[in-house]
Amino acid sequence: MSDKCRACPQASAGGYQYRSNCGTSTYSNTRLRFSVRIKRQPSWGLPRYLVALCVILFFSGYFVLRFPDVPGTSIASYGFNLLIALPSLIGLWWQLGFRRAIVGIVSVALFAYLIEGFGTVTGVPYGNFEYGTALGPKVFGIVPYLLPLSYVPLVIGSVGMFAANSRRLHRILWATLFLVMVDGVLDPGAAMLGFWTWPGGGVYYGIPLSNYVGWLISGLVSVTLLTLIGGPALRTRTCRPELLDSMIASLTFWLGVTVFSGLVIPAVLAVLLLVVSVRRRIQLKHIAETVLSSADSDSSRRLI
């Protein structure tokens, strides 16, 4: 067998189909219908696209604050939110498979429309609030069409933070609490930009505590939906690090907004959540590379 052939083996071990080709490694667990493709890079680094995206988003926080009335802002927000959402949507596809990922995304998106619409009309469970015009057109004049693009990736990221834990209830509870903490960054900044308002005000930068009770309830349902739909693929030790990318990007944008707005507590919270999220992403990447390296060694031994 030639050296070139030895560099691209294909073997089956421990339920995994493994293939390494030209620096790119692919493996899949056929039982879980789960696959990972990783371009080998140092495990300590973040991908360049994510670093570049975060830098752009951080300074975008300044421009959206200083120039809120630029023509075409609402249209641009669709492109911006899609850019932020894509990494985690693609990561969920790779993690769960196309069909299951679509079911998960659509289920969480529909629930978001329902709970936000109900909350806007009745004030339950978030308290009395109103959407502004900055987010563009609304479904039945109530909830912005843009909502799932910003909400679903946060749910994916929160679930990804605590995936690979065999205890489903623990994963759901921790992911829900994390999602509520993310909202502790997002809501003060969003209110500053006029995305939504609470006419009655509140104790936390004008936001009532009922809003976070509402996020606890809606987050619990959203996280549970995605966890149940994801099934065994979210219990596997090797989860896609890309699941966290959109949340990291979103937190960076809101960090910029809170820093340039002078919102101290949300800015500090954003930094803490970013540190935890980046550390978890690096950990997931390292685990995936370790599994790939072990599979590579096993394939090499089988060829001898």
C-alpha positions in Angstrom: 0.0 0.0 0.0 1.4 3.4 -0.9 2.0 6.2 1.6 -0.8 8.2 0.1 -3.2 5.4 0.6 -2.0 5.0 4.2 -2.7 8.6 4.8 -6.3 8.2 3.9 -7.4 5.0 5.7 -11.0 3.9 6.3 -11.8 1.7 9.2 -14.5 0.8 11.5 -13.9 0.6 15.3 -16.2 0.9 18.3 -19.2 1.8 16.1 -17.4 4.6 14.3 -16.7 4.9 10.6 -13.5 6.9 10.3 -11.8 8.5 7.4 -8.8 10.9 7.3 -8.0 12.7 4.1 -5.6 15.6 3.3 -5.6 17.1 6.8 -9.4 16.8 7.3 -10.8 14.1 9.6 -14.3 12.8 9.4 -16.0 10.3 11.7 -19.5 9.3 12.3 -21.3 7.1 14.8 -23.8 5.2 12.7 -25.8 4.3 15.7 -26.4 8.0 16.6 -26.3 9.2 13.0 -23.8 11.8 14.2 -20.9 13.2 12.2 -18.0 15.6 12.7 -15.7 17.2 10.2 -12.8 19.2 11.6 -10.0 20.9 9.9 -7.1 20.2 12.3 -5.9 23.4 14.0 -4.3 24.1 17.4 -6.9 23.2 20.1 -6.3 26.5 22.0 -7.4 28.7 19.1 -10.8 30.0 18.0 -11.5 29.8 14.2 -10.5 32.9 12.4 -14.0 33.5 11.0 -15.4 33.6 14.6 -12.7 36.0 15.8 -13.2 38.3 12.8 -17.0 38.2 13.3 -16.7 39.0 17.0 -14.4 42.0 16.3 -16.9 43.4 13.7 -19.9 42.8 16.0 -18.3 44.4 19.0 -17.6 47.7 17.2 -21.0 47.5 15.5 -22.4 48.1 18.9 -21.0 51.6 18.8 -22.4 52.4 15.4 -26.0 51.1 16.1 -26.0 53.3 19.2 -24.6 56.4 17.5 -26.4 56.1 14.2 -29.8 54.5 14.9 -31.7 56.3 12.2 -29.6 55.3 9.2 -31.9 54.4 6.2 -32.2 50.6 5.6 -31.4 49.7 9.2 -34.3 47.3 9.6 -33.3 45.5 6.4 -29.7 45.4 7.4 -30.7 43.8 10.8 -32.0 40.8 8.9 -28.7 40.2 7.2 -26.8 40.9 10.5 -28.9 38.4 12.5 -28.7 35.8 9.8 -24.9 36.2 9.8 -24.8 35.7 13.6 -27.3 32.7 13.5 -25.7 30.7 10.7 -22.8 29.1 12.5 -25.0 27.5 15.2 -27.7 26.5 12.7 -25.2 24.7 10.6 -23.6 23.2 13.7 -27.0 21.8 14.8 -27.4 20.3 11.3 -24.0 18.6 11.7 -24.8 17.5 15.2 -28.3 16.1 14.7 -28.6 15.5 11.0 -30.6 17.7 8.6 -34.1 16.4 9.3 -33.8 16.4 13.1 -32.1 19.8 13.1 -35.0 21.3 11.0 -37.6 19.9 13.3 -35.7 21.4 16.3 -35.3 24.8 14.8 -38.9 25.0 13.6 -40.3 23.8 16.9 -38.3 26.3 18.9 -39.1 29.1 16.4 -42.9 28.4 16.5 -42.9 28.3 20.3 -41.0 31.6 20.4 -43.6 33.2 18.2 -46.4 31.8 20.4 -45.0 32.7 23.8 -43.9 36.2 22.6 -47.2 36.9 21.0 -49.1 35.8 24.0 -46.8 37.8 26.3 -47.2 40.9 24.2 -51.0 40.7 24.2 -51.6 39.6 27.8 -48.4 40.7 29.7 -47.9 37.1 30.8 -45.3 35.8 31.6 -42.9 38.7 30.9 -44.9 41.6 32.2 -46.3 44.4 30.0 -43.9 45.3 27.2 -44.0 46.5 23.6 -41.9 45.8 20.6 -40.5 48.9 18.9 -40.1 49.5 15.2 -36.3 48.8 15.0 -36.8 45.1 14.4 -38.9 45.6 11.3 -42.3 44.2 10.3 -44.3 42.0 12.7 -46.4 38.9 12.4 -50.0 40.2 12.7 -48.5 43.4 13.9 -47.5 41.7 17.2 -44.1 39.9 17.0 -41.2 40.7 14.7 -40.6 38.2 11.9 -36.9 38.5 12.9 -37.5 36.9 16.3 -36.4 33.3 15.6 -33.1 34.4 14.0 -32.1 36.0 17.3 -33.7 33.6 19.8 -33.1 30.1 18.4 -29.3 30.3 18.2 -29.2 31.4 21.9 -31.2 28.2 22.8 -28.8 26.1 20.6 -25.8 27.7 22.3 -27.2 27.2 25.8 -28.0 23.5 25.1 -24.5 23.1 23.6 -22.9 24.5 26.7 -24.2 21.6 28.8 -24.5 18.8 26.2 -22.6 15.5 26.7 -24.1 15.1 30.2 -25.8 11.8 30.7 -28.4 13.3 33.1 -31.0 15.0 30.9 -32.6 16.9 33.7 -29.3 18.5 34.7 -28.6 19.6 31.1 -32.0 21.2 30.8 -31.9 23.1 34.1 -28.4 24.4 33.6 -29.0 25.4 30.0 -32.2 27.2 31.1 -30.4 29.2 33.8 -27.6 30.1 31.4 -30.1 31.3 28.9 -31.7 33.6 31.5 -28.2 35.0 32.3 -27.7 35.7 28.6 -30.9 37.7 28.7 -29.5 39.7 31.6 -27.0 41.1 29.0 -29.4 41.3 26.0 -32.4 43.0 27.4 -30.8 46.2 28.9 -28.9 46.7 25.6 -32.0 45.9 23.5 -34.1 48.4 25.5 -31.4 51.0 25.0 -31.7 50.5 21.2 -35.5 50.7 21.3 -36.0 47.1 20.3 -38.7 46.8 23.0 -39.8 48.8 26.0 -41.5 48.2 29.4 -44.0 51.1 30.0 -44.0 50.4 33.7 -40.2 50.3 34.0 -38.4 48.0 36.4 -35.6 47.6 38.9 -32.9 46.3 36.5 -32.1 49.1 34.0 -35.8 49.7 33.5 -36.7 46.0 33.1 -39.0 44.3 35.6 -38.1 41.1 37.4 -41.2 39.5 35.8 -39.3 39.5 32.5 -36.7 37.1 33.8 -39.4 34.9 35.3 -40.9 34.8 31.8 -37.5 33.9 30.3 -37.1 31.1 32.9 -40.4 29.7 31.8 -40.0 30.1 28.1 -36.3 29.1 28.2 -37.2 25.9 30.1 -39.7 24.9 27.4 -37.4 25.8 24.5 -34.4 24.0 26.0 -36.6 20.9 26.8 -37.9 20.9 23.2 -34.5 21.0 21.6 -33.0 18.5 24.1 -35.8 16.0 23.5 -35.6 16.4 19.7 -31.8 16.1 19.8 -32.0 12.8 21.7 -28.9 10.7 22.0 -26.9 13.0 19.7 -26.8 15.6 22.5 -25.5 13.1 25.1 -22.5 12.0 23.1 -19.1 13.1 24.4 -18.2 14.7 21.1 -20.5 17.6 20.5 -19.9 20.2 17.8 -18.1 23.3 19.1 -20.0 25.3 16.4 -23.1 25.0 18.5 -21.7 27.8 20.7 -20.5 30.1 17.9 -23.7 32.2 17.4 -24.1 32.7 21.1 -20.5 33.8 21.4 -21.0 36.2 18.5 -24.3 37.5 19.9 -22.8 38.1 23.4 -19.9 40.0 21.8 -22.3 42.3 20.0 -24.3 43.0 23.1 -21.0 43.5 25.0 -20.3 46.3 22.6 -23.7 47.8 23.0 -23.5 47.7 26.8 -19.9 49.0 27.0 -20.6 51.9 24.7 -23.9 52.6 26.5 -22.2 52.6 29.9 -24.3 49.7 31.2 -21.8 48.4 33.8 -23.5 45.3 35.2 -24.7 43.8 31.8 -21.2 44.5 30.4 -19.5 42.6 33.3 -22.0 39.8 32.9 -21.3 39.6 29.2 -17.6 39.3 29.8 -18.1 36.5 32.3 -20.5 34.6 30.0 -18.1 35.0 27.1 -15.2 33.6 29.1 -17.2 30.6 30.1 -18.6 30.1 26.5 -15.2 30.4 24.8 -13.6 28.0 27.4 -16.4 25.5 26.8 -16.0 25.8 23.0 -12.2 25.1 23.3 -13.0 22.1 25.5 -15.5 20.7 23.0 -13.0 21.2 20.1 -10.2 19.5 22.2 -12.4 16.5 22.9 -13.4 16.1 19.3 -9.7 16.3 18.2 -8.8 13.7 20.9 -11.4 11.3 19.6 -10.2 11.8 16.0 -6.6 11.3 17.1 -7.6 8.0 18.8 -9.5 6.9 15.8 -6.5 7.7 13.6 -4.2 5.7 15.8 -6.6 2.8 15.8 -6.9 2.9 12.0 -3.1 2.9 11.6 -2.8 -0.1 13.9 -5.4 -2.0 11.8 -3.4 -1.3 8.6 -0.2 -2.7 10.0 
